[in-house]
């Protein structure tokens, strides 16, 4: 493992206006779209929420990358499967 690895954290705001800190874990392309996956960083490691993968579609607007929710259940399931495959493949290579 890279000793110089530094985690990347961002703050996202949910639909109720609450801020949540998340840790970036991966970016992948599925079909014509790019997606980003995050783990919650502001929850107890032993809680069920700590095992949640938060996924967003990456869209470009005015030259800036923005995170967009994935509203389609089929799209979300496909993207989740691709992230899971990617994460497990990375673990097997270590």
C-alpha positions as a LaTeX table, in Angstrom:
\begin{tabular}{lrrr}
\hline
Residue & $x$ (\AA) & $y$ (\AA) & $z$ (\AA) \\
\hline
Unk1 & 0.00 & 0.00 & 0.00 \\
Unk2 & 1.20 & 3.50 & $-0.81$ \\
Unk3 & 2.57 & 5.12 & 2.33 \\
Unk4 & 1.85 & 8.58 & 0.86 \\
Unk5 & $-1.85$ & 7.88 & 0.40 \\
Unk6 & $-4.03$ & 10.64 & 1.78 \\
Unk7 & $-7.79$ & 10.23 & 1.98 \\
Unk8 & $-9.98$ & 12.76 & 0.21 \\
Unk9 & $-12.96$ & 14.09 & 2.12 \\
Unk10 & $-15.75$ & 16.36 & 0.95 \\
Unk11 & $-18.90$ & 17.69 & 2.56 \\
Unk12 & $-22.22$ & 17.02 & 0.86 \\
Unk13 & $-25.57$ & 18.54 & 1.75 \\
Unk14 & $-28.65$ & 16.30 & 1.76 \\
Unk15 & $-32.17$ & 17.27 & 0.66 \\
Unk16 & $-32.97$ & 18.40 & 4.21 \\
Unk17 & $-30.02$ & 20.82 & 4.30 \\
Unk18 & $-27.88$ & 18.65 & 6.60 \\
Unk19 & $-24.15$ & 18.50 & 5.90 \\
Unk20 & $-22.34$ & 15.15 & 5.87 \\
Unk21 & $-18.63$ & 14.48 & 5.52 \\
Unk22 & $-17.83$ & 11.65 & 3.10 \\
Unk23 & $-14.62$ & 9.94 & 2.04 \\
Unk24 & $-13.98$ & 9.48 & $-1.68$ \\
Unk25 & $-13.25$ & 5.85 & $-2.50$ \\
Unk26 & $-13.45$ & 5.44 & $-6.26$ \\
Unk27 & $-14.44$ & 6.82 & $-9.65$ \\
Unk28 & $-15.59$ & 4.65 & $-12.53$ \\
Unk29 & $-17.15$ & 4.95 & $-15.96$ \\
Unk30 & $-20.26$ & 2.92 & $-16.71$ \\
Unk31 & $-21.66$ & 3.36 & $-20.19$ \\
Unk32 & $-21.47$ & 7.03 & $-21.10$ \\
Unk33 & $-21.37$ & 8.40 & $-17.55$ \\
Unk34 & $-18.76$ & 8.75 & $-14.82$ \\
Unk35 & $-19.68$ & 7.98 & $-11.21$ \\
Unk36 & $-18.07$ & 8.65 & $-7.83$ \\
Unk37 & $-18.42$ & 6.50 & $-4.72$ \\
Unk38 & $-18.00$ & 7.59 & $-1.12$ \\
Unk39 & $-18.13$ & 6.15 & 2.39 \\
Unk40 & $-19.74$ & 8.16 & 5.20 \\
Unk41 & $-16.95$ & 9.72 & 7.27 \\
Unk42 & $-19.07$ & 11.26 & 9.99 \\
Unk43 & $-20.54$ & 8.06 & 11.46 \\
Unk44 & $-19.33$ & 5.55 & 14.04 \\
Unk45 & $-17.25$ & 2.84 & 12.34 \\
Unk46 & $-19.28$ & 0.14 & 14.11 \\
Unk47 & $-22.66$ & 1.42 & 12.91 \\
Unk48 & $-24.56$ & $-0.02$ & 9.95 \\
Unk49 & $-24.25$ & 3.34 & 8.19 \\
Unk50 & $-20.47$ & 2.92 & 8.07 \\
Unk51 & $-20.92$ & 0.13 & 5.50 \\
Unk52 & $-22.98$ & 2.23 & 3.10 \\
Unk53 & $-21.64$ & 3.21 & $-0.31$ \\
Unk54 & $-22.89$ & 6.61 & $-1.41$ \\
Unk55 & $-22.87$ & 6.98 & $-5.20$ \\
Unk56 & $-23.29$ & 9.98 & $-7.47$ \\
Unk57 & $-23.28$ & 10.54 & $-11.22$ \\
Unk58 & $-20.63$ & 13.08 & $-12.21$ \\
Unk59 & $-21.93$ & 15.76 & $-14.56$ \\
Unk60 & $-20.11$ & 18.69 & $-16.09$ \\
Unk61 & $-21.68$ & 22.10 & $-15.95$ \\
Unk62 & $-19.87$ & 25.23 & $-17.15$ \\
Unk63 & $-16.57$ & 23.35 & $-17.09$ \\
Unk64 & $-17.05$ & 22.24 & $-13.47$ \\
Unk65 & $-17.68$ & 18.69 & $-12.28$ \\
Unk66 & $-20.77$ & 18.35 & $-10.09$ \\
Unk67 & $-22.27$ & 15.39 & $-8.24$ \\
Unk68 & $-25.82$ & 14.42 & $-9.17$ \\
Unk69 & $-28.04$ & 11.89 & $-7.42$ \\
Unk70 & $-28.90$ & 8.67 & $-9.23$ \\
Unk71 & $-32.69$ & 8.54 & $-9.28$ \\
Unk72 & $-33.15$ & 5.48 & $-11.50$ \\
Unk73 & $-33.12$ & 2.24 & $-9.47$ \\
Unk74 & $-31.79$ & 0.13 & $-12.37$ \\
Unk75 & $-28.95$ & 2.58 & $-13.00$ \\
Unk76 & $-28.11$ & 2.69 & $-9.29$ \\
Unk77 & $-28.03$ & $-1.11$ & $-9.07$ \\
Unk78 & $-25.78$ & $-1.42$ & $-12.13$ \\
Unk79 & $-23.39$ & 1.24 & $-10.84$ \\
Unk80 & $-23.31$ & $-0.36$ & $-7.37$ \\
Unk81 & $-22.41$ & $-3.73$ & $-8.93$ \\
Unk82 & $-19.59$ & $-2.13$ & $-10.95$ \\
Unk83 & $-18.22$ & $-0.34$ & $-7.88$ \\
Unk84 & $-18.39$ & $-3.57$ & $-5.85$ \\
Unk85 & $-16.55$ & $-5.47$ & $-8.60$ \\
Unk86 & $-13.93$ & $-2.73$ & $-8.79$ \\
Unk87 & $-13.40$ & $-2.60$ & $-5.03$ \\
Unk88 & $-13.15$ & $-6.38$ & $-4.66$ \\
Unk89 & $-10.77$ & $-6.60$ & $-7.63$ \\
Unk90 & $-8.53$ & $-3.98$ & $-6.00$ \\
Unk91 & $-8.50$ & $-5.94$ & $-2.71$ \\
Unk92 & $-7.55$ & $-9.18$ & $-4.48$ \\
Unk93 & $-4.61$ & $-7.47$ & $-6.22$ \\
Unk94 & $-3.04$ & $-6.30$ & $-2.93$ \\
\hline
\end{tabular}
